[in-house]
Amino acid sequence: MATLEKIRSKAGLLVGVVGLALFAFIIGDFLRSGSTYHRQSKDKVVSVDGQSVSSQEFHDELETATNNYKSRMGASLTEDQQNQIRQMVFDQAVGSILLSNESKKVGFVVSDDERRDLISGNNISPVIRQNFQNPKTGEFNKNDVIQFLQQVGSDDWSMYPQDYQRQLQQWKEMWPKLEKSIIEQKLYSKFSTFLVSAIVANSLDAKAAFNDNAVSVDFNYTSQLYNSISDTGIVVSDADVAKLYDLRKQNYKQEPAKLISYIAVNIQPSKADFDDVSARIAKVKDDLVKADNPVDVINDNSDTPFLDAYVSASQLSSDEKTFVEHASVGDIDGPKLTDRTYSLYKLIGVTQAPDSIKVNQITFPNEDDAKIKTQIDSLIQAIHSGKSFADVALAESNGQSNGDMGWQTEASLVKGVDAKFASALFDAKINDLITLKTSFGTHLIQVVEKTKPVAKYKIGVIQMETTPSQDTYNKLYNSLNQYVSKNHQLDKFRSAASDAGYICQSGVQVLENQNNISSIENSRQVIRWANSHSNGDISEIFECQGYFIVAAVEGELKAGYRPLKDVADILKRELINEKKGAQIVESLKAKNFSSLDGYATAMNSTVQEVKFVTFATPRIAGIGDDPIVNVKAVSSEVGKITGPFAGKNGVYVLSLTAKNQTNQKYDEATQKMQLNMQNSYKIAQIVQNNTLLKENATIEDNRSRFY
């Protein structure tokens, strides 16, 4: 009992302890789930109207697209290509969500019957046609698709070899993406059809379009461009600029951006580096003069290997051409400096031979020599019996190649294989079938054509590029580092640059997902830094494809409209040009010249001629895009002077020399059809790039967190 009494007396405390423990458990769970939610929200690469794509999903799509590109192009990717693929995957992800959401809103669906029809029915999708073409004939057979789906959909692949089973598994994994692409393409088509049906050319549209091109004019003109006269005396008030800004504000929509100042130092060789290379190539020249085997000297010293081929004059550089025109075998020319590269030439040989040859080829891998010989002998026999080389090659390669290598020069064959291979092909007789073995395999070759013999030259070239030495690299880096250390406040960073020999670019806008600053490759790292730092921060030194860059954050621009101060200079220039135009027109009208030459003299210009200008001509030769000129020209009379009048870029005076009426009769039905076709194409483009769907969507782009 005493024990029970103790428990009762402590009941309040126990309840408090248990309650605290329970509260801690709930809060802990909440915080953990909150942390998970926070991580998930931070893991979104893009969110469209609340629907997101995670970094893993995006990365998987990016990897697939990158591998597809590499398999097609067979090369590594440049930074720009990586950026383009990343942008493509991003656009596809956004488009896919927008299309799905909007389709649900308007009730567009692709039914099961439509899907089957697109895959194996009577209205095959272009996606299917593209992926299931016969490689030999280029034709499509839907039975191939049906057979493929049966194989991929089967639960038992045991009758197939292991390699083919692995291939089937890959196809099975890829099929849902292909099917999704087919459905999305059909939905895009439905949207396009819907909009095209809603936007139809009427009789007024048809007549206006015909009239725009019914008359073309030839005219002479003279002009005075606004930039040819001083701004002195032209007054534009701030109120005028503000008024124009209010009218044009919609033109200045902007994404959020950082404003930065930056200094870019070109990592280029110093005078000492050039002097060093100059001294080295001078010594090599002495070695080349004395050498019994110049090829060894070339390969030991040149940045580019010796090309053991005779080359015609048409394939030589201008310096090489000048050299061989007056050189004898054994002569040496140079060294010559072009940009950063010193070049030294030695004429090794001269001959008369065809510049190029046309070649057919079938290549067999280096495996069983006896088996390959039997195979080649049978192919030679088939060709001798009347079969064409192309037919034999197509059969041998399962329709992948007709064996045509096209026209080849000696140089291209040496670079592609080797000098021995090139020599054998150039020595071969027309239409003879020859067999050659190289490191690439065994080749059955037929030379089918040769150009006429010309003079060809074998030149030994030694090239030495001047690159920044480590000492130069260190000096450039240390100098910039010292500058940043001494001027580690934003105002000093900008103001002291000129005295230190640097150029500081200020007020530069960088968007969050912009790839590079200016044209400096690999400068994305600077943009990422700027978007994660605050006003006044100054970066470390970044090395970006031949440049050292250091940046400072000046401020940031919110999403919305660019402020008046950022565009005031542009607007002010437009207003100044308007006032210049009015002054020039008034001055010229007062002089009342009776000839175009008189106006040309007064405008310090010359008379120019243009032909075949219509109301719809987008750009006029010598004038560019200035629509008022189109209007004035087409509405003018032949022989009369029109103007002076002010355009966008200057003041013009015209004199028509001919007005040409089209012989084509107005056909309303044809004109409507042409307009509807043009509208259909434009609408399809707008729908395909999601221009309309993006307008009212909330798109959160977080790529900068990951790339």
C-alpha positions in Angstrom: 0.0 0.0 0.0 2.8 2.3 0.9 4.3 1.8 -2.5 0.9 2.5 -4.2 0.6 5.7 -2.2 4.1 6.8 -3.4 3.1 6.2 -7.0 -0.2 8.2 -6.5 1.7 11.1 -5.0 4.1 11.2 -8.0 1.3 10.8 -10.5 1.5 14.3 -11.8 5.2 14.1 -12.2 4.9 10.7 -14.1 2.2 12.2 -16.4 4.5 15.1 -17.1 7.5 12.8 -17.8 5.5 10.5 -20.1 3.9 13.5 -21.8 7.3 15.1 -22.3 8.7 11.9 -23.7 5.7 11.5 -26.0 6.0 15.2 -27.1 9.7 14.6 -27.8 8.9 11.5 -29.9 6.2 13.4 -31.9 8.4 16.4 -32.4 11.4 14.2 -33.3 9.3 12.4 -35.9 8.0 15.7 -37.2 11.4 17.2 -37.5 12.7 14.0 -39.2 9.8 14.1 -41.7 10.3 17.9 -42.0 13.9 17.3 -42.8 12.9 14.7 -45.4 10.5 17.1 -46.9 13.1 19.8 -46.9 15.6 17.4 -48.6 13.0 16.4 -51.2 12.1 20.1 -51.9 15.8 20.8 -52.4 16.2 17.8 -54.6 13.9 19.2 -57.3 15.6 20.2 -60.5 12.4 21.7 -61.9 8.9 22.1 -60.7 6.0 22.9 -63.0 2.7 24.0 -61.4 3.7 22.0 -58.3 4.7 18.9 -60.2 8.5 18.3 -59.9 11.3 16.3 -61.4 13.9 15.0 -59.0 17.6 15.3 -59.5 17.9 11.5 -60.0 15.1 11.5 -62.6 16.7 14.4 -64.4 20.1 12.8 -64.2 18.9 9.5 -65.6 17.2 11.3 -68.6 20.4 13.4 -69.1 22.6 10.3 -69.0 20.4 8.6 -71.6 20.4 11.6 -73.9 24.2 12.0 -73.5 24.9 8.4 -74.3 22.6 8.5 -77.4 24.5 11.6 -78.6 27.8 9.9 -78.1 26.8 6.7 -79.8 25.6 8.7 -82.9 28.5 11.1 -83.1 31.2 8.8 -81.7 33.0 11.6 -79.9 33.4 13.2 -76.5 31.3 16.2 -75.7 32.4 19.8 -75.5 31.1 22.0 -72.6 28.7 23.8 -75.1 27.3 20.4 -76.3 26.8 19.3 -72.7 24.9 22.5 -72.0 22.8 22.1 -75.1 21.8 18.5 -74.1 21.1 19.6 -70.6 18.8 22.4 -72.0 17.1 19.9 -74.3 16.4 17.5 -71.4 15.1 20.4 -69.3 12.8 21.6 -72.1 11.5 18.1 -72.6 10.8 17.6 -68.9 8.9 20.9 -68.7 7.0 20.3 -71.9 6.0 16.8 -70.8 4.4 18.1 -67.6 2.8 21.1 -69.3 1.4 18.8 -72.0 0.0 16.3 -69.5 -1.6 18.9 -67.3 -3.1 20.9 -70.1 -4.4 17.8 -71.9 -6.3 16.8 -68.7 -7.8 20.3 -68.5 -9.2 20.3 -72.1 -10.0 16.6 -72.2 -7.4 15.6 -74.8 -6.4 11.9 -74.4 -4.8 9.2 -76.6 -7.1 6.2 -76.3 -5.9 2.6 -76.4 -7.3 2.2 -79.9 -5.4 5.3 -81.0 -2.2 4.1 -79.3 -2.5 0.7 -81.1 -3.2 2.5 -84.4 -0.1 4.7 -84.0 2.1 1.7 -83.1 1.0 -1.1 -85.5 -2.2 0.1 -87.2 -2.9 2.2 -90.3 -1.6 5.6 -89.0 1.9 4.7 -87.8 3.6 7.3 -85.7 6.7 8.9 -87.2 8.6 7.8 -84.0 7.8 4.2 -84.9 8.7 4.7 -88.6 12.0 6.2 -87.7 13.0 3.4 -85.3 11.8 0.5 -87.4 13.0 1.3 -90.9 14.7 -1.5 -92.8 18.4 -0.5 -93.0 18.8 -2.0 -96.4 15.7 -0.5 -98.2 14.7 2.4 -95.9 11.2 1.0 -96.0 8.9 0.4 -93.0 7.1 -2.8 -92.3 4.7 -2.9 -89.4 5.1 -6.6 -89.1 8.6 -5.9 -87.8 7.0 -3.8 -85.0 4.5 -6.6 -84.2 7.3 -9.2 -84.1 9.4 -6.9 -81.9 6.5 -6.4 -79.4 5.9 -10.1 -79.2 9.5 -10.8 -78.5 9.9 -8.0 -75.9 6.6 -8.9 -74.2 7.4 -12.6 -74.0 8.0 -14.1 -70.5 10.4 -16.8 -72.0 13.5 -15.8 -73.8 15.4 -19.0 -73.2 15.4 -20.0 -76.9 17.5 -16.9 -77.7 21.3 -16.6 -77.2 22.5 -14.7 -74.1 23.7 -11.6 -76.1 20.3 -11.3 -77.7 18.5 -11.8 -74.4 20.5 -8.8 -73.0 19.5 -6.8 -76.1 15.8 -7.7 -75.6 16.0 -6.6 -72.0 17.5 -3.2 -73.0 14.7 -2.8 -75.6 12.1 -3.8 -73.0 13.4 -1.0 -70.7 13.5 1.5 -73.5 10.0 0.8 -74.9 8.0 2.7 -72.3 9.9 5.9 -73.1 9.4 5.3 -76.8 5.7 4.8 -76.2 5.5 7.9 -74.1 7.1 9.9 -76.9 4.5 8.5 -79.4 1.6 9.6 -77.1 3.1 13.0 -76.4 3.6 13.6 -80.1 0.0 12.7 -80.8 -1.2 15.1 -78.1 0.9 17.9 -79.6 -0.7 17.1 -82.9 -4.2 17.4 -81.3 -3.4 20.8 -79.8 -2.0 22.0 -83.2 -5.1 20.8 -85.0 -7.3 22.4 -82.4 -5.6 25.8 -82.8 -5.3 25.6 -86.5 -9.1 25.0 -86.7 -9.6 28.1 -84.6 -7.4 30.4 -86.6 -8.5 30.5 -90.2 -7.7 33.0 -92.9 -10.7 35.1 -94.1 -11.2 37.0 -97.3 -9.7 40.2 -95.9 -6.6 38.3 -94.8 -6.2 36.7 -98.2 -6.6 40.0 -100.2 -4.2 41.8 -97.9 -1.6 39.1 -98.2 -1.9 39.1 -102.0 -1.7 42.9 -102.2 1.4 42.9 -100.0 3.3 41.1 -102.8 1.3 42.2 -105.9 3.5 45.2 -106.5 7.2 45.4 -106.5 9.2 48.5 -107.1 12.7 49.5 -108.1 14.1 52.8 -106.8 17.1 54.9 -106.2 17.6 56.5 -102.8 20.0 58.5 -100.7 20.1 58.6 -96.9 21.7 60.2 -93.9 22.1 57.9 -90.9 21.5 59.3 -87.4 24.9 58.1 -86.2 26.6 60.3 -88.7 25.8 63.5 -86.9 26.6 64.6 -83.3 24.2 64.5 -80.4 25.3 68.0 -79.4 22.3 70.3 -79.0 19.8 67.4 -78.9 17.9 67.7 -75.5 15.8 64.8 -74.2 14.2 65.2 -70.8 14.0 62.5 -68.1 10.2 62.9 -68.3 10.3 62.0 -72.0 12.3 58.9 -71.3 10.0 57.9 -68.5 7.0 58.3 -70.7 8.5 56.1 -73.4 9.4 53.5 -70.8 5.8 53.3 -69.7 4.8 52.6 -73.3 7.5 50.0 -73.9 7.6 48.4 -70.4 6.3 45.0 -71.7 9.5 44.8 -73.9 11.7 44.7 -70.8 10.5 41.7 -68.9 13.3 39.9 -67.2 14.2 36.8 -65.2 15.9 37.1 -61.9 19.6 37.9 -62.3 22.7 38.8 -60.5 24.7 42.0 -61.4 28.4 41.4 -61.3 31.7 43.2 -62.0 34.5 41.0 -63.3 38.1 41.1 -64.5 39.1 38.5 -67.1 42.9 38.0 -67.7 43.8 36.2 -70.9 46.4 33.5 -70.0 48.6 34.2 -73.0 52.4 33.7 -73.6 54.8 36.5 -72.7 57.5 38.0 -74.8 60.0 35.7 -73.0 57.9 32.7 -74.0 58.0 33.8 -77.7 61.8 34.4 -77.5 62.3 30.9 -76.0 60.4 29.2 -78.8 62.1 31.3 -81.4 65.5 30.3 -80.1 64.5 26.6 -80.0 63.2 26.5 -83.6 66.3 28.4 -84.8 68.4 25.5 -83.4 66.1 22.9 -84.9 66.6 24.6 -88.3 70.3 24.0 -88.0 69.6 20.4 -87.2 67.3 20.1 -90.2 69.9 21.5 -92.5 72.5 18.9 -91.4 70.1 15.9 -91.0 70.5 12.8 -93.2 66.9 11.8 -92.2 64.8 15.0 -91.8 61.8 12.9 -90.7 63.4 12.1 -87.4 64.2 15.8 -86.7 60.5 16.7 -87.6 58.9 14.0 -85.4 61.3 14.8 -82.5 60.6 18.5 -82.5 57.3 19.4 -84.2 53.9 19.7 -82.4 52.4 17.9 -85.5 53.7 14.6 -86.8 55.3 14.3 -90.2 52.8 13.7 -93.0 54.4 11.1 -95.3 52.3 12.0 -98.3 52.5 14.0 -101.6 50.1 16.9 -101.6 48.9 19.0 -104.5 49.2 22.8 -104.4 45.4 23.2 -103.9 45.8 21.5 -100.5 48.7 23.6 -99.3 48.6 26.6 -97.0 49.4 30.0 -98.5 52.9 30.0 -97.0 53.5 26.5 -98.2 52.4 27.4 -101.8 54.7 30.4 -101.9 57.6 28.2 -100.7 57.1 25.4 -103.2 56.7 27.8 -106.2 60.4 28.7 -106.0 62.0 25.9 -104.0 64.1 23.0 -105.0 64.2 19.6 -103.2 66.2 20.0 -100.0 65.4 23.8 -99.6 64.3 25.1 -96.2 62.1 28.1 -95.5 61.3 29.8 -92.2 60.8 30.0 -89.4 57.6 32.1 -89.8 55.4 33.2 -87.0 51.6 33.0 -87.4 49.6 34.0 -84.3 51.4 31.9 -81.7 52.9 29.2 -83.9 56.4 29.2 -85.5 56.6 27.1 -88.8 59.6 25.7 -90.6 59.4 24.0 -94.0 61.6 21.6 -95.9 60.8 20.4 -99.5 61.5 16.6 -99.4 60.1 15.6 -102.8 58.2 16.5 -105.9 56.2 14.2 -108.2 53.5 14.0 -110.8 50.5 12.0 -109.7 46.6 12.1 -109.4 45.4 14.5 -106.8 42.7 12.1 -105.6 41.2 8.7 -106.3 37.6 7.2 -105.9 37.6 4.1 -103.8 35.3 1.2 -102.9 36.2 -0.9 -99.8 35.0 -3.8 -97.7 36.9 -4.4 -94.4 37.1 -7.7 -92.5 38.3 -7.9 -88.9 41.7 -9.5 -88.3 40.6 -13.0 -87.2 41.0 -16.2 -89.1 43.2 -15.4 -92.1 42.2 -18.6 -94.0 38.5 -18.0 -93.5 38.8 -14.3 -94.5 40.8 -15.3 -97.7 38.0 -17.8 -98.7 35.4 -15.1 -98.1 37.2 -12.5 -100.1 37.9 -14.9 -102.9 34.1 -15.7 -103.2 33.3 -11.9 -103.2 35.9 -11.3 -106.0 34.4 -14.2 -108.0 30.9 -12.7 -107.5 32.1 -9.3 -108.8 33.8 -10.9 -111.8 30.6 -12.7 -112.5 28.8 -9.4 -113.0 27.6 -8.3 -109.5 28.4 -4.7 -108.6 30.8 -3.9 -105.7 27.9 -2.0 -104.0 25.6 -5.0 -104.1 28.3 -7.2 -102.7 29.1 -4.7 -99.9 25.5 -4.3 -99.0 25.0 -8.0 -98.7 28.2 -8.4 -96.7 27.3 -5.6 -94.2 23.6 -6.5 -93.8 22.6 -3.3 -95.7 24.8 -1.0 -93.6 27.2 0.1 -96.3 27.6 0.0 -100.0 31.4 0.2 -99.7 31.8 3.6 -101.3 34.6 5.5 -99.6 34.3 8.4 -102.0 37.2 10.5 -103.2 40.4 10.2 -101.2 43.6 12.1 -101.3 47.0 10.6 -100.5 47.0 12.7 -97.3 43.6 11.5 -96.2 44.6 7.9 -96.6 47.9 8.4 -94.7 46.0 10.0 -91.9 43.3 7.4 -91.9 45.6 4.3 -92.2 49.2 4.7 -93.1 51.6 5.6 -96.0 52.0 2.0 -97.2 48.2 1.7 -97.6 48.0 5.1 -99.5 50.8 4.1 -101.8 49.2 0.8 -102.7 45.9 2.5 -103.6 47.4 5.2 -105.7 49.5 2.6 -107.6 46.4 0.3 -108.2 44.9 0.0 -111.7 41.4 1.2 -112.3 38.7 -1.4 -111.4 41.3 -4.0 -110.2 40.4 -5.8 -107.0 43.2 -5.8 -104.5 43.5 -7.2 -101.0 45.5 -5.3 -98.3 46.1 -6.1 -94.6 46.4 -3.3 -92.0 46.0 -2.9 -88.3 42.3 -2.2 -88.9 41.7 -5.5 -90.7 41.9 -7.0 -94.1 40.5 -4.8 -96.9 39.0 -5.7 -100.3 39.6 -2.6 -102.4 38.7 -1.3 -105.8 39.9 2.0 -107.2 37.2 3.1 -109.7 38.4 6.6 -110.8 41.5 8.8 -110.7 42.0 12.5 -111.4 44.5 13.7 -113.9 48.2 13.8 -112.7 49.3 17.1 -111.3 52.4 18.4 -109.5 52.5 17.2 -105.9 54.9 18.0 -103.1 56.1 16.2 -100.0 56.9 18.9 -97.4 58.4 18.4 -94.0 56.8 20.9 -91.6 58.0 21.7 -88.1 55.4 23.6 -86.0 56.0 24.9 -82.5 53.2 26.7 -80.7 54.1 29.3 -78.1 52.2 28.5 -74.9 52.4 30.3 -71.6 55.2 28.9 -69.5 54.7 28.0 -65.9 56.6 31.2 -64.9 54.2 33.3 -67.1 51.2 31.5 -65.7 52.4 32.1 -62.1 53.1 35.8 -62.7 49.6 36.4 -64.2 47.9 34.6 -61.4 50.0 36.2 -58.6 49.5 39.7 -60.1 45.7 39.3 -60.1 45.8 37.7 -56.7 47.7 40.7 -55.3 45.2 43.1 -56.9 42.3 41.3 -55.3 44.0 41.3 -51.9 44.7 45.0 -52.1 41.3 45.9 -53.4 38.9 43.6 -51.6 36.0 46.1 -51.4 33.6 46.5 -54.4 34.3 50.2 -55.1 38.1 49.7 -55.0 37.8 46.5 -57.0 36.2 48.5 -59.8 37.9 51.8 -59.6 41.5 50.6 -59.3 41.4 48.2 -62.3 42.5 50.7 -64.9 45.6 51.9 -63.0 46.6 48.3 -62.5 46.3 47.5 -66.2 43.1 45.5 -66.0 39.7 46.1 -67.6 36.8 45.7 -65.2 33.4 44.9 -66.8 30.7 46.4 -64.6 26.9 46.0 -64.4 27.0 42.6 -66.2 23.7 40.7 -65.8 24.1 36.9 -65.3 21.0 34.7 -65.2 20.9 31.8 -62.8 21.1 29.2 -65.5 23.2 31.0 -68.0 26.0 28.9 -69.4 28.9 31.3 -69.8 30.0 34.9 -69.3 30.4 36.6 -72.6 32.1 34.0 -74.9 34.5 32.6 -72.3 34.0 28.8 -72.2 33.8 27.0 -68.9 32.8 30.2 -67.0 29.6 28.6 -65.7 31.5 28.2 -62.4 31.7 32.0 -62.0 27.9 32.2 -62.5 27.2 29.5 -59.9 29.5 31.4 -57.5 27.7 34.7 -58.1 24.2 33.2 -57.5 25.3 31.8 -54.2 26.9 35.0 -52.8 25.7 38.4 -51.6 26.3 42.0 -52.6 29.9 43.1 -52.1 31.3 39.6 -52.1 34.5 39.1 -54.2 35.3 35.7 -55.6 38.4 33.6 -55.6 40.3 33.4 -59.0 38.6 31.0 -61.4 40.5 29.4 -64.3 38.1 29.3 -67.3 39.4 28.0 -70.7 42.4 30.3 -71.2 41.3 33.0 -68.7 41.7 33.9 -65.1 38.4 35.5 -63.9 37.6 37.2 -60.6 34.1 38.5 -60.0 32.3 40.7 -57.5 28.6 40.8 -56.8 27.1 44.3 -57.4 23.4 43.5 -56.7 20.5 41.5 -58.1 17.5 42.0 -60.3 14.2 40.5 -59.2 11.9 38.8 -61.7 9.6 41.3 -63.4 10.6 44.3 -65.4 14.0 45.9 -65.9 14.1 49.2 -64.0 14.0 52.4 -66.0 17.6 53.3 -65.1 18.8 50.1 -66.8 17.1 50.8 -70.1 17.2 54.6 -70.0 20.2 54.9 -72.4 18.4 52.7 -75.0 15.2 54.8 -74.8 17.1 58.0 -74.8 18.9 57.0 -78.0 15.6 56.3 -79.7 14.3 59.8 -78.7 17.5 61.5 -79.8 17.2 59.8 -83.2 13.6 60.9 -83.5 14.6 64.5 -82.8 17.6 64.2 -85.2 15.2 62.9 -87.9 12.8 65.8 -87.4 15.6 68.3 -87.7 17.2 66.7 -90.8 13.8 66.5 -92.5 12.9 70.1 -91.7 16.3 71.3 -93.0 16.1 69.3 -96.2 12.5 70.3 -97.0 13.5 74.0 -96.7 16.1 73.5 -99.4 13.5 71.9 -101.7 15.9 70.1 -104.1 14.6 69.0 -107.4 16.9 66.0 -107.9 18.1 63.1 -105.9 21.7 64.1 -106.5 21.0 67.5 -104.8 19.7 65.7 -101.7 22.7 63.3 -101.8 25.2 66.2 -101.8 23.3 68.0 -98.9 23.3 64.7 -97.0 26.9 64.0 -97.7 25.9 60.7 -99.2 25.6 58.9 -102.5 22.7 57.6 -104.6 22.1 53.9 -104.3 19.8 51.5 -106.2 17.6 48.7 -105.1 15.2 46.4 -107.0 12.2 44.2 -106.4 11.0 45.7 -103.1 7.5 44.8 -102.0 5.4 45.9 -99.1 6.3 42.6 -97.4 10.1 42.6 -98.1 11.6 42.0 -94.6 15.0 43.6 -95.3 16.0 46.0 -98.1 19.6 45.7 -99.4 21.7 48.6 -98.0 18.9 49.8 -95.7 17.9 46.8 -93.6 14.7 46.5 -91.6 13.0 49.9 -91.8 9.3 49.3 -92.6 8.5 53.0 -93.4 10.8 52.7 -96.5 8.6 49.8 -97.8 5.4 51.8 -97.3 6.8 55.0 -98.9 8.4 53.1 -101.8 5.3 51.0 -102.8 3.0 54.0 -102.5 5.2 56.4 -104.6 4.9 57.3 -108.2 7.6 56.5 -110.8 9.8 59.6 -111.6 8.7 61.6 -108.5 10.8 62.2 -105.5 9.5 60.9 -102.2 10.8 62.5 -99.0 12.7 63.5 -97.1 11.2 61.3 -94.4 12.5 59.8 -91.1 12.9 56.1 -90.6 14.3 54.0 -87.7 17.9 54.4 -88.7 18.1 57.6 -90.7 16.4 60.0 -93.1 15.7 58.8 -96.6 14.8 60.3 -100.0 13.5 58.0 -102.8 12.9 58.2 -106.5 11.0 55.3 -108.1 12.4 54.0 -111.4 9.9 51.2 -112.0 6.7 49.8 -110.5 6.0 46.2 -111.5 2.5 44.6 -111.2 2.4 40.9 -110.8 0.9 38.9 -113.7 -0.6 36.5 -111.2 -4.4 36.7 -110.9 -5.9 36.9 -107.5 -7.3 33.6 -106.4 -9.0 33.8 -103.0 -9.1 30.1 -102.4 -5.4 29.6 -103.2 -4.4 32.6 -101.1 -6.4 31.3 -98.1 -4.8 27.9 -98.5 -1.3 29.4 -98.5 -2.1 31.5 -95.4 -3.6 28.6 -93.6 -0.5 26.5 -94.4 1.7 29.2 -93.1 -0.4 29.5 -89.9 -0.4 25.8 -89.5 3.4 25.7 -89.6 3.7 28.6 -87.1 1.2 27.2 -84.7 2.9 23.8 -84.8 6.2 25.5 -83.9 4.5 27.4 -81.1 2.8 24.3 -79.7 6.0 22.1 -80.0 8.2 24.5 -78.1 5.4 25.1 -75.4 5.3 28.8 -75.9 1.6 29.0 -75.2 1.6 26.5 -72.3 4.4 28.3 -70.5 2.6 31.7 -70.4 0.4 30.9 -67.4 2.5 28.2 -65.8 4.5 28.5 -62.7 8.0 27.1 -63.5 10.6 26.8 -60.9 14.0 26.2 -62.4 16.6 24.9 -59.9 19.3 23.6 -62.3 21.8 25.9 -60.9 21.8 23.9 -57.7 23.1 20.8 -59.5 24.9 22.0 -62.7 
